[in-house]
Amino acid sequence: MKCYEVCTNTKNNCKNAECRQWIKLENHQNCTIIAASEGQMSLQDIGNILGVSRMRICQIEKKIIQKLNEFIAN
């Protein structure tokens, strides 16, 4: 069982700060996977979670879309 599944099932916050998915955000059980599974979020919401601006999230999103399009084209 994955650690985020354990946190979801037990309703406990993740304590494993070494995990790639860990983020200090107790209302999402300190887990980015749990946060993402809770539905759509605005760029501002995502920026608040990650501690960066809405504009930075927008830049990252555009870069990811560009890379996906390049991957599909090849």
FIKE-352496 format. One record per atom (N, C-alpha, C): residue in one letter; x, y, z. Coordinates in steps of 0.05 Angstrom, whole numbers, plus 32768, in hexadecimal, padded with zeros to 4 digits. Each point is the difference from the previous one (the first is absolute). Layout:
REM FIKE-352496
<pt 'a', <X, Y, Z>>
...
***
This chain:
REM FIKE-352496
<pt 'm', <8011, 7FE8, 8000>>
<pt 'm', <7FEF, 8018, 8000>>
<pt 'm', <8012, 8019, 8000>>
<pt 'k', <7FF9, 8013, 7FF0>>
<pt 'k', <800F, 8019, 7FFE>>
<pt 'k', <7FFB, 8011, 8019>>
<pt 'c', <8014, 8011, 8006>>
<pt 'c', <7FFD, 8010, 8019>>
<pt 'c', <7FE8, 8013, 7FFF>>
<pt 'y', <7FFA, 800C, 7FE8>>
<pt 'y', <7FE9, 8012, 7FFF>>
<pt 'y', <7FE6, 7FF0, 8004>>
<pt 'e', <7FFF, 7FE7, 7FF9>>
<pt 'e', <7FE9, 7FEF, 8005>>
<pt 'e', <7FFC, 7FFC, 801E>>
<pt 'v', <8017, 7FFC, 800E>>
<pt 'v', <7FFF, 7FFC, 801D>>
<pt 'v', <7FF5, 801A, 800D>>
<pt 'c', <800A, 8017, 7FF8>>
<pt 'c', <7FF7, 8019, 800B>>
<pt 'c', <7FE2, 8005, 7FFA>>
<pt 't', <7FF8, 7FF9, 7FE8>>
<pt 't', <7FE4, 8003, 7FF9>>
<pt 't', <7FEE, 7FEE, 8011>>
<pt 'n', <8008, 7FE7, 8002>>
<pt 'n', <7FF0, 7FEC, 800F>>
<pt 'n', <7FFE, 8006, 801E>>
<pt 't', <8017, 8009, 800B>>
<pt 't', <8001, 8005, 801D>>
<pt 't', <7FF8, 801C, 8007>>
<pt 'k', <7FFE, 8012, 7FEC>>
<pt 'k', <7FFA, 801C, 8004>>
<pt 'k', <8015, 800E, 8011>>
<pt 'n', <8019, 7FF6, 7FFF>>
<pt 'n', <8016, 800C, 800E>>
<pt 'n', <8012, 8010, 7FED>>
<pt 'n', <800D, 8015, 800A>>
<pt 'n', <8012, 800F, 7FF0>>
<pt 'n', <801A, 7FF0, 7FFD>>
<pt 'c', <800C, 8003, 7FE8>>
<pt 'c', <8019, 7FF3, 7FFA>>
<pt 'c', <8016, 800D, 8011>>
<pt 'k', <8011, 7FEF, 800B>>
<pt 'k', <8016, 800A, 8010>>
<pt 'k', <801B, 7FFC, 7FF2>>
<pt 'n', <8000, 7FF4, 7FE8>>
<pt 'n', <8018, 7FF9, 7FF2>>
<pt 'n', <8009, 8018, 7FEE>>
<pt 'a', <800E, 8013, 800C>>
<pt 'a', <8009, 8018, 7FF1>>
<pt 'a', <8014, 7FF9, 7FEA>>
<pt 'e', <800B, 7FE8, 8000>>
<pt 'e', <8013, 7FF7, 7FEC>>
<pt 'e', <7FF2, 7FF7, 7FE6>>
<pt 'c', <7FE6, 7FFC, 8001>>
<pt 'c', <7FF1, 7FF6, 7FE9>>
<pt 'c', <7FFE, 8016, 7FEB>>
<pt 'r', <8002, 7FF9, 7FE6>>
<pt 'r', <7FFF, 8013, 7FEA>>
<pt 'r', <7FE5, 800E, 7FFF>>
<pt 'q', <7FEB, 7FF4, 800A>>
<pt 'q', <7FE5, 800B, 7FFF>>
<pt 'q', <7FF9, 8011, 8019>>
<pt 'w', <8012, 8001, 8013>>
<pt 'w', <7FFB, 800E, 8019>>
<pt 'w', <8001, 801E, 7FFC>>
<pt 'i', <7FED, 800E, 800D>>
<pt 'i', <8000, 801D, 8000>>
<pt 'i', <7FF3, 8009, 801A>>
<pt 'k', <800A, 8015, 800C>>
<pt 'k', <7FF5, 8009, 8019>>
<pt 'k', <7FE5, 800D, 7FFB>>
<pt 'l', <7FEB, 7FF0, 8001>>
<pt 'l', <7FE5, 800A, 7FFB>>
<pt 'l', <7FED, 7FED, 800E>>
<pt 'e', <7FFB, 8005, 8019>>
<pt 'e', <7FF1, 7FED, 8011>>
<pt 'e', <7FE3, 7FFC, 7FF6>>
<pt 'n', <7FF3, 8014, 7FF4>>
<pt 'n', <7FE5, 7FFB, 7FF7>>
<pt 'n', <7FFE, 7FED, 7FE8>>
<pt 'h', <8017, 7FF8, 7FF5>>
<pt 'h', <8001, 7FEC, 7FEB>>
<pt 'h', <8011, 7FE9, 8009>>
<pt 'q', <8002, 7FFC, 801A>>
<pt 'q', <800F, 7FEA, 800D>>
<pt 'q', <801D, 8000, 7FF8>>
<pt 'n', <800C, 8018, 7FFA>>
<pt 'n', <801C, 8003, 7FF9>>
<pt 'n', <8008, 7FF0, 7FE7>>
<pt 'c', <7FED, 7FFC, 7FED>>
<pt 'c', <8005, 7FEF, 7FE9>>
<pt 'c', <7FF6, 800E, 7FE7>>
<pt 't', <8011, 8003, 7FEC>>
<pt 't', <7FF8, 800D, 7FE7>>
<pt 't', <7FED, 7FEE, 7FF0>>
<pt 'i', <8002, 7FE6, 8003>>
<pt 'i', <7FEE, 7FED, 7FF2>>
<pt 'i', <7FE4, 8003, 800B>>
<pt 'i', <7FFE, 8002, 801A>>
<pt 'i', <7FE5, 8003, 800D>>
<pt 'i', <7FF5, 801B, 7FF8>>
<pt 'a', <8010, 8015, 8000>>
<pt 'a', <7FF7, 801B, 7FF8>>
<pt 'a', <7FF6, 7FFF, 7FE4>>
<pt 'a', <800E, 7FF3, 7FEE>>
<pt 'a', <7FF8, 7FFF, 7FE4>>
<pt 'a', <7FE7, 7FF0, 7FFC>>
<pt 's', <7FFB, 7FEC, 8010>>
<pt 's', <7FE9, 7FEF, 7FFD>>
<pt 's', <7FE6, 800D, 800A>>
<pt 'e', <8002, 8017, 800D>>
<pt 'e', <7FE9, 800D, 800C>>
<pt 'e', <7FF2, 8013, 7FED>>
<pt 'g', <8006, 7FFE, 7FE6>>
<pt 'g', <7FF2, 8010, 7FEC>>
<pt 'g', <8010, 8016, 7FF4>>
<pt 'q', <7FF3, 800F, 7FEE>>
<pt 'q', <800D, 8015, 7FF2>>
<pt 'q', <8008, 8017, 8013>>
<pt 'm', <8017, 800C, 7FF9>>
<pt 'm', <800A, 8017, 800F>>
<pt 'm', <8008, 8015, 7FEC>>
<pt 's', <7FFE, 8019, 8009>>
<pt 's', <8009, 8016, 7FEF>>
<pt 's', <801F, 8001, 8001>>
<pt 'l', <800B, 800F, 7FED>>
<pt 'l', <801D, 8004, 8000>>
<pt 'l', <8009, 800D, 801B>>
<pt 'q', <7FEF, 8012, 800A>>
<pt 'q', <8007, 800D, 8019>>
<pt 'q', <8000, 7FEC, 8017>>
<pt 'd', <7FED, 7FEE, 8001>>
<pt 'd', <7FFF, 7FEB, 8014>>
<pt 'd', <8019, 7FEF, 8000>>
<pt 'i', <8008, 7FF8, 7FE8>>
<pt 'i', <8018, 7FEF, 7FFD>>
<pt 'i', <8019, 8010, 8008>>
<pt 'g', <8001, 8019, 7FF8>>
<pt 'g', <8017, 8011, 8008>>
<pt 'g', <8002, 8003, 801E>>
<pt 'n', <7FE8, 8003, 800D>>
<pt 'n', <8000, 8002, 801D>>
<pt 'n', <800B, 7FE7, 800D>>
<pt 'i', <7FF8, 7FE9, 7FF6>>
<pt 'i', <8009, 7FE6, 800B>>
<pt 'i', <801E, 7FFE, 7FFD>>
<pt 'l', <800B, 8007, 7FE8>>
<pt 'l', <801C, 7FFC, 7FFB>>
<pt 'l', <8012, 8018, 8008>>
<pt 'g', <7FF3, 8015, 8009>>
<pt 'g', <8010, 8018, 8009>>
<pt 'g', <800C, 8010, 7FE9>>
<pt 'v', <7FF2, 8000, 7FE9>>
<pt 'v', <800A, 8010, 7FE9>>
<pt 'v', <7FE8, 8010, 7FF5>>
<pt 's', <8006, 8012, 7FEE>>
<pt 's', <7FEA, 8011, 7FF6>>
<pt 's', <7FEF, 7FF1, 7FEB>>
<pt 'r', <7FE8, 800C, 7FFC>>
<pt 'r', <7FEE, 7FF5, 7FEC>>
<pt 'r', <800D, 8001, 7FE4>>
<pt 'm', <800F, 8015, 7FFB>>
<pt 'm', <800E, 8004, 7FE7>>
<pt 'm', <8015, 7FEA, 7FFC>>
<pt 'r', <800E, 7FF8, 8015>>
<pt 'r', <8014, 7FEB, 7FFD>>
<pt 'r', <7FF3, 7FE5, 7FFA>>
<pt 'i', <7FE9, 7FFB, 800C>>
<pt 'i', <7FF1, 7FE7, 7FFA>>
<pt 'i', <7FF7, 8001, 7FE3>>
<pt 'c', <7FF7, 8017, 7FF6>>
<pt 'c', <7FF8, 8003, 7FE4>>
<pt 'c', <8018, 7FFA, 7FED>>
<pt 'q', <8018, 800A, 8007>>
<pt 'q', <8018, 7FFB, 7FF0>>
<pt 'q', <8006, 7FE2, 7FFF>>
<pt 'i', <7FFE, 7FF3, 8017>>
<pt 'i', <8006, 7FE4, 8001>>
<pt 'i', <7FEC, 7FF0, 7FF0>>
<pt 'e', <7FE6, 8008, 8002>>
<pt 'e', <7FEB, 7FF3, 7FF1>>
<pt 'e', <8005, 8002, 7FE2>>
<pt 'k', <8007, 8018, 7FF6>>
<pt 'k', <8006, 8004, 7FE4>>
<pt 'k', <8017, 7FEF, 7FF7>>
<pt 'k', <8015, 7FFE, 8010>>
<pt 'k', <8018, 7FF0, 7FF9>>
<pt 'k', <7FF8, 7FE2, 7FFE>>
<pt 'i', <7FF0, 7FF7, 8013>>
<pt 'i', <7FF8, 7FE4, 7FFF>>
<pt 'i', <7FEF, 7FFA, 7FE8>>
<pt 'i', <7FED, 8012, 7FF9>>
<pt 'i', <7FF0, 7FFC, 7FE8>>
<pt 'i', <8011, 7FFF, 7FE7>>
<pt 'q', <8014, 8012, 7FFF>>
<pt 'q', <8013, 8001, 7FE9>>
<pt 'q', <800F, 7FE5, 7FFE>>
<pt 'k', <800A, 7FF6, 8016>>
<pt 'k', <800F, 7FE7, 8000>>
<pt 'k', <7FEE, 7FE9, 7FF8>>
<pt 'l', <7FE7, 7FFF, 8009>>
<pt 'l', <7FED, 7FEB, 7FF9>>
<pt 'l', <7FFA, 8001, 7FE2>>
<pt 'n', <7FFC, 8018, 7FF5>>
<pt 'n', <7FFB, 8002, 7FE4>>
<pt 'n', <8018, 7FF7, 7FEF>>
<pt 'e', <8018, 8006, 8009>>
<pt 'e', <8018, 7FF7, 7FF2>>
<pt 'e', <8002, 7FE1, 8001>>
<pt 'f', <7FFA, 7FF5, 8017>>
<pt 'f', <8000, 7FE3, 8003>>
<pt 'f', <7FEC, 7FF3, 7FEE>>
<pt 'i', <7FE8, 800B, 7FFE>>
<pt 'i', <7FEB, 7FF4, 7FEF>>
<pt 'i', <8008, 8002, 7FE3>>
<pt 'a', <800D, 8016, 7FF8>>
<pt 'a', <8008, 8005, 7FE4>>
<pt 'a', <8015, 7FEC, 7FF8>>
<pt 'n', <8010, 7FF6, 8012>>
<pt 'n', <8016, 7FEE, 7FF9>>
<pt 'n', <7FF5, 7FE4, 8001>>
***
